[in-house]
Amino acid sequence: MKILNYGSMNIDRVYAVQHTVRPGETILSRGMNIYCGGKGLNQSIAIAKAGGEVYHAGVLGEDGGILMDALTRYGVDSRHIKHVPGASSHTVIQVDEEGQNCIIVCAGENVRVTDQDIDHVLAHFSAGDMIVMQNELDNGPTIMRKAAQRGMVVAFNPSPINEALATYPLACVSWFILNELEGEAITGESEPPAILAALAEEYPAASVVLTLGAEGAYCSHQGQTLFQPAFKVKAVDTTAAGDTFTGYLLSGLSRGEPIQAVLERAAKASSITVSRKGAADSIPTPDEL
């Protein structure tokens, strides 16, 4: 099964701070590093590192060479990336002493996806192939609808939470991969069992993976609910933890592996990621698991 990731790509500027800045406060950074990021790029690299056949689609500006290099280095097929004038997206990320982060995204050219772009990319994929999406691009609902019409398996990570979520045709989704806040935004429920129940009632044909950070993850799939504990580590930077989990999950699903084994590998991989600094570069290989 081929995996198409129609997703974002960002240049991450990561600042080490004692604590994340509060309103009206000025603080000193203890250092700054530049990394390749964006939920789309991180997930594509995680899928590739986990052994999946992944193709990334999206739009990059003139400064996107560092992002193309990262995708190529890790084995992501980038033939469907469009290059345009202007700047790519970038982020400003604060990481505190506990490894927690807060993120500002400055959207550039790579969110501007046209209907013509979508048709051109999807023409290279068939029924049974998988598409993974996040909520970081323009025209996401159109991508989802057209992919489902082609018979593709739609995996959706509804992040970030914003008003655009209400415009997505969520009945097209085969796999929801989301955390508690994203689950609450879609269902109105705040407790994990209630989130799972609400999604099952509204979208009975879909499977759900609900990630709970250090508490682990629930998976509702084919009439059963599984729980995967997290592996305890010292958190250094949680930036790409969820993207790592998603990448390993989808890679395993694309190969038809048993769901419990897929969840365990995804949990191991994300635990390693949070023990390292950075985003894409912190994602482990299977040998490291």
Phi and psi in degrees as GROMACS dihedral restraints (atoms count N, CA, C in turn):
[ dihedral_restraints ]
;  ai    aj    ak    al  type     phi  dphi    fc
    3     4     5     6     1   -80.6    20    10
    4     5     6     7     1   146.9    20    10
    6     7     8     9     1  -117.5    20    10
    7     8     9    10     1   121.8    20    10
    9    10    11    12     1  -100.8    20    10
   10    11    12    13     1   124.4    20    10
   12    13    14    15     1  -108.2    20    10
   13    14    15    16     1   105.8    20    10
   15    16    17    18     1   -93.1    20    10
   16    17    18    19     1    93.8    20    10
   18    19    20    21     1  -148.3    20    10
   19    20    21    22     1   176.1    20    10
   21    22    23    24     1   -77.9    20    10
   22    23    24    25     1   159.8    20    10
   24    25    26    27     1  -143.3    20    10
   25    26    27    28     1   125.0    20    10
   27    28    29    30     1  -129.3    20    10
   28    29    30    31     1   152.1    20    10
   30    31    32    33     1   -93.0    20    10
   31    32    33    34     1   115.3    20    10
   33    34    35    36     1   -93.1    20    10
   34    35    36    37     1   124.9    20    10
   36    37    38    39     1  -105.7    20    10
   37    38    39    40     1   108.6    20    10
   39    40    41    42     1  -107.0    20    10
   40    41    42    43     1   123.3    20    10
   42    43    44    45     1  -110.3    20    10
   43    44    45    46     1   126.5    20    10
   45    46    47    48     1   -83.9    20    10
   46    47    48    49     1   124.8    20    10
   48    49    50    51     1  -133.5    20    10
   49    50    51    52     1   158.0    20    10
   51    52    53    54     1   -68.3    20    10
   52    53    54    55     1   -42.8    20    10
   54    55    56    57     1  -149.7    20    10
   55    56    57    58     1   155.8    20    10
   57    58    59    60     1   -67.7    20    10
   58    59    60    61     1   143.4    20    10
   60    61    62    63     1   -65.3    20    10
   61    62    63    64     1   140.2    20    10
   63    64    65    66     1  -100.9    20    10
   64    65    66    67     1   161.9    20    10
   66    67    68    69     1   -54.4    20    10
   67    68    69    70     1   129.9    20    10
   69    70    71    72     1    80.4    20    10
   70    71    72    73     1     1.5    20    10
   72    73    74    75     1  -101.7    20    10
   73    74    75    76     1   146.2    20    10
   75    76    77    78     1  -118.3    20    10
   76    77    78    79     1   128.3    20    10
   78    79    80    81     1  -128.5    20    10
   79    80    81    82     1   163.5    20    10
   81    82    83    84     1   -97.5    20    10
   82    83    84    85     1   137.0    20    10
   84    85    86    87     1   -83.8    20    10
   85    86    87    88     1   145.3    20    10
   87    88    89    90     1   -89.6    20    10
   88    89    90    91     1     1.3    20    10
   90    91    92    93     1   158.7    20    10
   91    92    93    94     1   161.2    20    10
   93    94    95    96     1  -140.0    20    10
   94    95    96    97     1   138.4    20    10
   96    97    98    99     1  -131.9    20    10
   97    98    99   100     1   152.7    20    10
   99   100   101   102     1  -108.8    20    10
  100   101   102   103     1   128.3    20    10
  102   103   104   105     1  -130.3    20    10
  103   104   105   106     1   163.5    20    10
  105   106   107   108     1   -85.5    20    10
  106   107   108   109     1   134.9    20    10
  108   109   110   111     1  -155.2    20    10
  109   110   111   112     1  -153.6    20    10
  111   112   113   114     1    97.4    20    10
  112   113   114   115     1   136.1    20    10
  114   115   116   117     1   -58.6    20    10
  115   116   117   118     1   -38.8    20    10
  117   118   119   120     1   -63.0    20    10
  118   119   120   121     1   -51.8    20    10
  120   121   122   123     1   -60.3    20    10
  121   122   123   124     1   -44.9    20    10
  123   124   125   126     1   -59.2    20    10
  124   125   126   127     1   -44.0    20    10
  126   127   128   129     1   -68.6    20    10
  127   128   129   130     1   -38.0    20    10
  129   130   131   132     1   -62.2    20    10
  130   131   132   133     1   -44.0    20    10
  132   133   134   135     1   -65.6    20    10
  133   134   135   136     1   -39.0    20    10
  135   136   137   138     1   -63.5    20    10
  136   137   138   139     1   -42.4    20    10
  138   139   140   141     1   -60.6    20    10
  139   140   141   142     1   -45.6    20    10
  141   142   143   144     1   -64.7    20    10
  142   143   144   145     1   -44.8    20    10
  144   145   146   147     1   -62.6    20    10
  145   146   147   148     1   -32.0    20    10
  147   148   149   150     1   -80.4    20    10
  148   149   150   151     1    -3.7    20    10
  150   151   152   153     1   102.4    20    10
  151   152   153   154     1     9.1    20    10
  153   154   155   156     1   -83.6    20    10
  154   155   156   157     1   155.8    20    10
  156   157   158   159     1   -90.9    20    10
  157   158   159   160     1   100.1    20    10
  159   160   161   162     1  -121.9    20    10
  160   161   162   163     1   137.4    20    10
  162   163   164   165     1  -118.2    20    10
  163   164   165   166     1   127.9    20    10
  165   166   167   168     1  -101.6    20    10
  166   167   168   169     1   135.9    20    10
  168   169   170   171     1  -124.9    20    10
  169   170   171   172     1   147.2    20    10
  171   172   173   174     1   162.6    20    10
  172   173   174   175     1  -164.0    20    10
  174   175   176   177     1  -130.9    20    10
  175   176   177   178     1   135.2    20    10
  177   178   179   180     1  -122.7    20    10
  178   179   180   181     1   147.4    20    10
  180   181   182   183     1   -86.7    20    10
  181   182   183   184     1  -171.0    20    10
  183   184   185   186     1   -67.2    20    10
  184   185   186   187     1   -23.6    20    10
  186   187   188   189     1   -95.0    20    10
  187   188   189   190     1    17.1    20    10
  189   190   191   192     1   -87.4    20    10
  190   191   192   193     1     9.2    20    10
  192   193   194   195     1   -59.3    20    10
  193   194   195   196     1   -38.1    20    10
  195   196   197   198     1   -62.9    20    10
  196   197   198   199     1   -33.2    20    10
  198   199   200   201     1   -75.8    20    10
  199   200   201   202     1   -40.8    20    10
  201   202   203   204     1   -61.4    20    10
  202   203   204   205     1   -41.7    20    10
  204   205   206   207     1   -60.6    20    10
  205   206   207   208     1   -40.9    20    10
  207   208   209   210     1   -65.8    20    10
  208   209   210   211     1   -44.4    20    10
  210   211   212   213     1   -61.1    20    10
  211   212   213   214     1   -44.8    20    10
  213   214   215   216     1   -64.5    20    10
  214   215   216   217     1   -42.6    20    10
  216   217   218   219     1   -59.9    20    10
  217   218   219   220     1   -34.9    20    10
  219   220   221   222     1   -98.2    20    10
  220   221   222   223     1     4.5    20    10
  222   223   224   225     1    92.2    20    10
  223   224   225   226     1    18.9    20    10
  225   226   227   228     1   -86.5    20    10
  226   227   228   229     1   132.9    20    10
  228   229   230   231     1   -77.1    20    10
  229   230   231   232     1   118.7    20    10
  231   232   233   234     1  -110.7    20    10
  232   233   234   235     1    20.1    20    10
  234   235   236   237     1   -66.1    20    10
  235   236   237   238     1   -20.2    20    10
  237   238   239   240     1   -97.4    20    10
  238   239   240   241     1    13.6    20    10
  240   241   242   243     1   -87.2    20    10
  241   242   243   244     1   130.5    20    10
  243   244   245   246     1   -96.4    20    10
  244   245   246   247     1   138.0    20    10
  246   247   248   249     1  -110.6    20    10
  247   248   249   250     1   130.0    20    10
  249   250   251   252     1  -135.4    20    10
  250   251   252   253     1   162.2    20    10
  252   253   254   255     1   -65.9    20    10
  253   254   255   256     1   158.8    20    10
  255   256   257   258     1   103.8    20    10
  256   257   258   259     1  -177.5    20    10
  258   259   260   261     1   -93.3    20    10
  259   260   261   262     1   147.5    20    10
  261   262   263   264     1   -78.1    20    10
  262   263   264   265     1   169.3    20    10
  264   265   266   267     1   -67.4    20    10
  265   266   267   268     1   150.2    20    10
  267   268   269   270     1  -139.1    20    10
  268   269   270   271     1   162.8    20    10
  270   271   272   273     1  -127.3    20    10
  271   272   273   274     1   154.5    20    10
  273   274   275   276     1  -114.8    20    10
  274   275   276   277     1   116.8    20    10
  276   277   278   279     1  -120.1    20    10
  277   278   279   280     1   127.6    20    10
  279   280   281   282     1  -101.1    20    10
  280   281   282   283     1   131.0    20    10
  282   283   284   285     1  -121.7    20    10
  283   284   285   286     1   120.8    20    10
  285   286   287   288     1   -89.0    20    10
  286   287   288   289     1  -176.4    20    10
  288   289   290   291     1   -67.3    20    10
  289   290   291   292     1   -18.8    20    10
  291   292   293   294     1   -92.3    20    10
  292   293   294   295     1     1.1    20    10
  294   295   296   297     1    86.3    20    10
  295   296   297   298     1     2.0    20    10
  297   298   299   300     1   -80.3    20    10
  298   299   300   301     1   152.9    20    10
  300   301   302   303     1  -132.5    20    10
  301   302   303   304     1   159.4    20    10
  303   304   305   306     1  -133.9    20    10
  304   305   306   307     1   146.4    20    10
  306   307   308   309     1  -133.4    20    10
  307   308   309   310     1   133.5    20    10
  309   310   311   312     1  -112.2    20    10
  310   311   312   313     1   126.6    20    10
  312   313   314   315     1  -104.4    20    10
  313   314   315   316     1   126.7    20    10
  315   316   317   318     1  -105.8    20    10
  316   317   318   319     1   101.9    20    10
  318   319   320   321     1   -71.2    20    10
  319   320   321   322     1   131.6    20    10
  321   322   323   324     1  -115.8    20    10
  322   323   324   325     1  -148.0    20    10
  324   325   326   327     1   -64.1    20    10
  325   326   327   328     1   -24.4    20    10
  327   328   329   330     1   -75.5    20    10
  328   329   330   331     1    -0.6    20    10
  330   331   332   333     1   -94.0    20    10
  331   332   333   334     1    -8.5    20    10
  333   334   335   336     1   -91.5    20    10
  334   335   336   337     1    87.9    20    10
  336   337   338   339     1  -107.0    20    10
  337   338   339   340     1   125.5    20    10
  339   340   341   342     1   -95.3    20    10
  340   341   342   343     1   164.5    20    10
  342   343   344   345     1   -59.1    20    10
  343   344   345   346     1   -38.8    20    10
  345   346   347   348     1   -64.0    20    10
  346   347   348   349     1   -40.9    20    10
  348   349   350   351     1   -58.0    20    10
  349   350   351   352     1   -46.1    20    10
  351   352   353   354     1   -61.5    20    10
  352   353   354   355     1   -47.9    20    10
  354   355   356   357     1   -61.7    20    10
  355   356   357   358     1   -40.2    20    10
  357   358   359   360     1   -63.1    20    10
  358   359   360   361     1   -42.7    20    10
  360   361   362   363     1   -71.2    20    10
  361   362   363   364     1   -49.3    20    10
  363   364   365   366     1   -65.0    20    10
  364   365   366   367     1   -21.4    20    10
  366   367   368   369     1   -61.6    20    10
  367   368   369   370     1   -18.1    20    10
  369   370   371   372     1   -93.2    20    10
  370   371   372   373     1     6.1    20    10
  372   373   374   375     1  -129.8    20    10
  373   374   375   376     1   157.0    20    10
  375   376   377   378     1  -127.9    20    10
  376   377   378   379     1   172.4    20    10
  378   379   380   381     1   -56.1    20    10
  379   380   381   382     1   136.1    20    10
  381   382   383   384     1    96.2    20    10
  382   383   384   385     1   -22.1    20    10
  384   385   386   387     1   -71.2    20    10
  385   386   387   388     1   160.1    20    10
  387   388   389   390     1  -107.3    20    10
  388   389   390   391     1   143.6    20    10
  390   391   392   393     1  -121.7    20    10
  391   392   393   394     1   133.3    20    10
  393   394   395   396     1  -112.5    20    10
  394   395   396   397     1   136.1    20    10
  396   397   398   399     1  -134.6    20    10
  397   398   399   400     1   155.5    20    10
  399   400   401   402     1  -127.2    20    10
  400   401   402   403     1   178.3    20    10
  402   403   404   405     1  -103.4    20    10
  403   404   405   406     1    50.2    20    10
  405   406   407   408     1  -119.0    20    10
  406   407   408   409     1     1.7    20    10
  408   409   410   411     1  -115.5    20    10
  409   410   411   412     1   153.9    20    10
  411   412   413   414     1   -65.6    20    10
  412   413   414   415     1   154.1    20    10
  414   415   416   417     1    67.5    20    10
  415   416   417   418     1    19.7    20    10
  417   418   419   420     1   -57.3    20    10
  418   419   420   421     1   -44.3    20    10
  420   421   422   423     1   -57.7    20    10
  421   422   423   424     1   -36.4    20    10
  423   424   425   426     1   -68.0    20    10
  424   425   426   427     1   -42.1    20    10
  426   427   428   429     1   -57.5    20    10
  427   428   429   430     1   -47.3    20    10
  429   430   431   432     1   -62.1    20    10
  430   431   432   433     1   -46.1    20    10
  432   433   434   435     1   -64.3    20    10
  433   434   435   436     1   -44.8    20    10
  435   436   437   438     1   -70.5    20    10
  436   437   438   439     1   -35.2    20    10
  438   439   440   441     1   -65.0    20    10
  439   440   441   442     1   -42.4    20    10
  441   442   443   444     1   -64.8    20    10
  442   443   444   445     1   -37.5    20    10
  444   445   446   447     1   -63.5    20    10
  445   446   447   448     1   -27.5    20    10
  447   448   449   450     1   -82.4    20    10
  448   449   450   451     1    -3.8    20    10
  450   451   452   453     1    85.2    20    10
  451   452   453   454     1    17.2    20    10
  453   454   455   456     1   -77.0    20    10
  454   455   456   457     1   152.1    20    10
  456   457   458   459     1   -81.6    20    10
  457   458   459   460     1   118.3    20    10
  459   460   461   462     1   -97.9    20    10
  460   461   462   463     1   118.2    20    10
  462   463   464   465     1  -108.8    20    10
  463   464   465   466     1   127.9    20    10
  465   466   467   468     1  -125.8    20    10
  466   467   468   469     1   125.4    20    10
  468   469   470   471     1  -108.5    20    10
  469   470   471   472     1    97.5    20    10
  471   472   473   474     1   -77.6    20    10
  472   473   474   475     1    66.0    20    10
  474   475   476   477     1  -133.3    20    10
  475   476   477   478     1   136.2    20    10
  477   478   479   480     1   -80.3    20    10
  478   479   480   481     1   165.4    20    10
  480   481   482   483     1   -79.7    20    10
  481   482   483   484     1   121.9    20    10
  483   484   485   486     1  -158.3    20    10
  484   485   486   487     1  -177.6    20    10
  486   487   488   489     1   -65.2    20    10
  487   488   489   490     1   -19.9    20    10
  489   490   491   492     1   -65.4    20    10
  490   491   492   493     1   -23.5    20    10
  492   493   494   495     1   -57.5    20    10
  493   494   495   496     1   -33.0    20    10
  495   496   497   498     1   -67.7    20    10
  496   497   498   499     1   -14.2    20    10
  498   499   500   501     1   -95.1    20    10
  499   500   501   502     1    -5.7    20    10
  501   502   503   504     1   -79.5    20    10
  502   503   504   505     1   141.0    20    10
  504   505   506   507     1   -81.1    20    10
  505   506   507   508     1    77.9    20    10
  507   508   509   510     1   -65.2    20    10
  508   509   510   511     1   -17.3    20    10
  510   511   512   513     1   -64.8    20    10
  511   512   513   514     1   -15.5    20    10
  513   514   515   516     1   -79.7    20    10
  514   515   516   517     1   -12.3    20    10
  516   517   518   519     1   -79.6    20    10
  517   518   519   520     1   132.4    20    10
  519   520   521   522     1   -95.3    20    10
  520   521   522   523     1   -33.7    20    10
  522   523   524   525     1  -133.4    20    10
  523   524   525   526     1   117.3    20    10
  525   526   527   528     1   -92.2    20    10
  526   527   528   529     1   128.5    20    10
  528   529   530   531     1  -125.1    20    10
  529   530   531   532     1   106.9    20    10
  531   532   533   534     1  -151.9    20    10
  532   533   534   535     1   160.8    20    10
  534   535   536   537     1  -100.1    20    10
  535   536   537   538     1  -176.2    20    10
  537   538   539   540     1   -61.9    20    10
  538   539   540   541     1   -42.4    20    10
  540   541   542   543     1   -65.7    20    10
  541   542   543   544     1   -40.7    20    10
  543   544   545   546     1   -68.6    20    10
  544   545   546   547     1   -38.4    20    10
  546   547   548   549     1   -62.3    20    10
  547   548   549   550     1   -40.6    20    10
  549   550   551   552     1   -66.4    20    10
  550   551   552   553     1   -37.4    20    10
  552   553   554   555     1   -62.6    20    10
  553   554   555   556     1   -34.1    20    10
  555   556   557   558     1   -85.1    20    10
  556   557   558   559     1   -37.7    20    10
  558   559   560   561     1  -104.8    20    10
  559   560   561   562     1   -22.5    20    10
  561   562   563   564     1    83.1    20    10
  562   563   564   565     1    -1.5    20    10
  564   565   566   567     1   -99.9    20    10
  565   566   567   568     1   150.6    20    10
  567   568   569   570     1  -113.1    20    10
  568   569   570   571     1   -20.2    20    10
  570   571   572   573     1   -94.5    20    10
  571   572   573   574     1   139.3    20    10
  573   574   575   576     1   -51.0    20    10
  574   575   576   577     1   -48.8    20    10
  576   577   578   579     1   -59.5    20    10
  577   578   579   580     1   -37.3    20    10
  579   580   581   582     1   -70.7    20    10
  580   581   582   583     1   -36.6    20    10
  582   583   584   585     1   -62.6    20    10
  583   584   585   586     1   -47.1    20    10
  585   586   587   588     1   -61.3    20    10
  586   587   588   589     1   -42.7    20    10
  588   589   590   591     1   -65.5    20    10
  589   590   591   592     1   -41.2    20    10
  591   592   593   594     1   -66.1    20    10
  592   593   594   595     1   -41.1    20    10
  594   595   596   597     1   -66.6    20    10
  595   596   597   598     1   -39.0    20    10
  597   598   599   600     1   -64.5    20    10
  598   599   600   601     1   -36.4    20    10
  600   601   602   603     1   -71.1    20    10
  601   602   603   604     1   -42.1    20    10
  603   604   605   606     1   -79.2    20    10
  604   605   606   607     1   -35.6    20    10
  606   607   608   609     1  -130.7    20    10
  607   608   609   610     1    71.0    20    10
  609   610   611   612     1   -63.4    20    10
  610   611   612   613     1   -21.4    20    10
  612   613   614   615     1   -85.6    20    10
  613   614   615   616     1    -9.1    20    10
  615   616   617   618     1   -93.6    20    10
  616   617   618   619     1   150.6    20    10
  618   619   620   621     1   -97.3    20    10
  619   620   621   622     1   154.3    20    10
  621   622   623   624     1  -133.5    20    10
  622   623   624   625     1   133.3    20    10
  624   625   626   627     1  -117.6    20    10
  625   626   627   628     1   118.3    20    10
  627   628   629   630     1  -110.7    20    10
  628   629   630   631     1   109.6    20    10
  630   631   632   633     1   -91.5    20    10
  631   632   633   634     1   141.6    20    10
  633   634   635   636     1  -123.9    20    10
  634   635   636   637     1    27.2    20    10
  636   637   638   639     1    62.1    20    10
  637   638   639   640     1  -127.7    20    10
  639   640   641   642     1   -67.6    20    10
  640   641   642   643     1   -11.6    20    10
  642   643   644   645     1   -87.9    20    10
  643   644   645   646     1    -8.9    20    10
  645   646   647   648     1   108.7    20    10
  646   647   648   649     1  -150.8    20    10
  648   649   650   651     1  -154.2    20    10
  649   650   651   652     1   144.9    20    10
  651   652   653   654     1  -102.5    20    10
  652   653   654   655     1   149.7    20    10
  654   655   656   657     1  -135.8    20    10
  655   656   657   658     1   124.4    20    10
  657   658   659   660     1  -107.4    20    10
  658   659   660   661     1   114.9    20    10
  660   661   662   663     1  -151.2    20    10
  661   662   663   664     1   125.0    20    10
  663   664   665   666     1    51.0    20    10
  664   665   666   667     1    46.6    20    10
  666   667   668   669     1    83.4    20    10
  667   668   669   670     1     0.6    20    10
  669   670   671   672     1  -124.6    20    10
  670   671   672   673     1   152.0    20    10
  672   673   674   675     1  -115.9    20    10
  673   674   675   676     1   124.6    20    10
  675   676   677   678     1  -113.8    20    10
  676   677   678   679     1   153.4    20    10
  678   679   680   681     1  -124.8    20    10
  679   680   681   682     1   131.8    20    10
  681   682   683   684     1  -117.1    20    10
  682   683   684   685     1   112.1    20    10
  684   685   686   687     1   -67.0    20    10
  685   686   687   688     1   154.5    20    10
  687   688   689   690     1   -80.7    20    10
  688   689   690   691     1   155.8    20    10
  690   691   692   693     1   -92.8    20    10
  691   692   693   694     1   127.0    20    10
  693   694   695   696     1   -76.0    20    10
  694   695   696   697     1   125.4    20    10
  696   697   698   699     1  -142.6    20    10
  697   698   699   700     1   169.3    20    10
  699   700   701   702     1   -83.6    20    10
  700   701   702   703     1   114.9    20    10
  702   703   704   705     1   -75.4    20    10
  703   704   705   706     1   129.1    20    10
  705   706   707   708     1  -108.9    20    10
  706   707   708   709     1   -40.6    20    10
  708   709   710   711     1  -158.1    20    10
  709   710   711   712     1   115.9    20    10
  711   712   713   714     1   -91.0    20    10
  712   713   714   715     1    10.8    20    10
  714   715   716   717     1   -52.8    20    10
  715   716   717   718     1   -49.4    20    10
  717   718   719   720     1  -109.6    20    10
  718   719   720   721     1    20.4    20    10
  720   721   722   723     1   -61.5    20    10
  721   722   723   724     1   -49.3    20    10
  723   724   725   726     1   -66.0    20    10
  724   725   726   727     1   -36.2    20    10
  726   727   728   729     1   -67.2    20    10
  727   728   729   730     1   -36.9    20    10
  729   730   731   732     1   -63.4    20    10
  730   731   732   733     1   -46.9    20    10
  732   733   734   735     1   -57.1    20    10
  733   734   735   736     1   -46.9    20    10
  735   736   737   738     1   -61.4    20    10
  736   737   738   739     1   -44.6    20    10
  738   739   740   741     1   -62.3    20    10
  739   740   741   742     1   -46.0    20    10
  741   742   743   744     1   -67.7    20    10
  742   743   744   745     1   -36.5    20    10
  744   745   746   747     1   -60.9    20    10
  745   746   747   748     1   -51.4    20    10
  747   748   749   750     1   -68.3    20    10
  748   749   750   751     1   -35.3    20    10
  750   751   752   753     1   -61.6    20    10
  751   752   753   754     1   -44.5    20    10
  753   754   755   756     1   -65.3    20    10
  754   755   756   757     1   -42.4    20    10
  756   757   758   759     1   -62.7    20    10
  757   758   759   760     1   -37.4    20    10
  759   760   761   762     1   -65.2    20    10
  760   761   762   763     1   -22.2    20    10
  762   763   764   765     1   -98.3    20    10
  763   764   765   766     1     2.7    20    10
  765   766   767   768     1    71.6    20    10
  766   767   768   769     1    26.1    20    10
  768   769   770   771     1   -74.3    20    10
  769   770   771   772     1   155.7    20    10
  771   772   773   774     1   -59.0    20    10
  772   773   774   775     1   137.2    20    10
  774   775   776   777     1   -61.7    20    10
  775   776   777   778     1   -37.4    20    10
  777   778   779   780     1   -64.9    20    10
  778   779   780   781     1   -39.9    20    10
  780   781   782   783     1   -67.2    20    10
  781   782   783   784     1   -37.5    20    10
  783   784   785   786     1   -63.9    20    10
  784   785   786   787     1   -42.9    20    10
  786   787   788   789     1   -64.1    20    10
  787   788   789   790     1   -40.9    20    10
  789   790   791   792     1   -64.2    20    10
  790   791   792   793     1   -43.5    20    10
  792   793   794   795     1   -65.3    20    10
  793   794   795   796     1   -39.7    20    10
  795   796   797   798     1   -63.4    20    10
  796   797   798   799     1   -39.2    20    10
  798   799   800   801     1   -67.5    20    10
  799   800   801   802     1   -41.8    20    10
  801   802   803   804     1   -61.3    20    10
  802   803   804   805     1   -45.3    20    10
  804   805   806   807     1   -63.2    20    10
  805   806   807   808     1   -44.6    20    10
  807   808   809   810     1   -68.7    20    10
  808   809   810   811     1   -31.2    20    10
  810   811   812   813     1   -65.6    20    10
  811   812   813   814     1   -37.7    20    10
  813   814   815   816     1   -66.9    20    10
  814   815   816   817     1   -41.2    20    10
  816   817   818   819     1   -57.7    20    10
  817   818   819   820     1   -44.5    20    10
  819   820   821   822     1   -71.2    20    10
  820   821   822   823     1   -13.0    20    10
  822   823   824   825     1   -86.8    20    10
  823   824   825   826     1     3.2    20    10
  825   826   827   828     1  -128.6    20    10
  826   827   828   829     1   158.8    20    10
  828   829   830   831     1   -85.6    20    10
  829   830   831   832     1   151.6    20    10
  831   832   833   834     1    97.6    20    10
  832   833   834   835     1  -177.3    20    10
  834   835   836   837     1  -112.7    20    10
  835   836   837   838     1   -92.1    20    10
  837   838   839   840     1   -58.4    20    10
  838   839   840   841     1   -40.4    20    10
  840   841   842   843     1   -68.2    20    10
  841   842   843   844     1   -18.1    20    10
  843   844   845   846     1   -87.6    20    10
  844   845   846   847     1    -7.1    20    10
  846   847   848   849     1   -74.0    20    10
  847   848   849   850     1   128.9    20    10
  849   850   851   852     1   -80.7    20    10
  850   851   852   853     1   164.8    20    10
  852   853   854   855     1   -93.6    20    10
  853   854   855   856     1   163.1    20    10
  855   856   857   858     1   -56.7    20    10
  856   857   858   859     1   -34.8    20    10
  858   859   860   861     1   -61.5    20    10
  859   860   861   862     1   -32.6    20    10
  861   862   863   864     1   -72.7    20    10
  862   863   864   865     1   -23.5    20    10
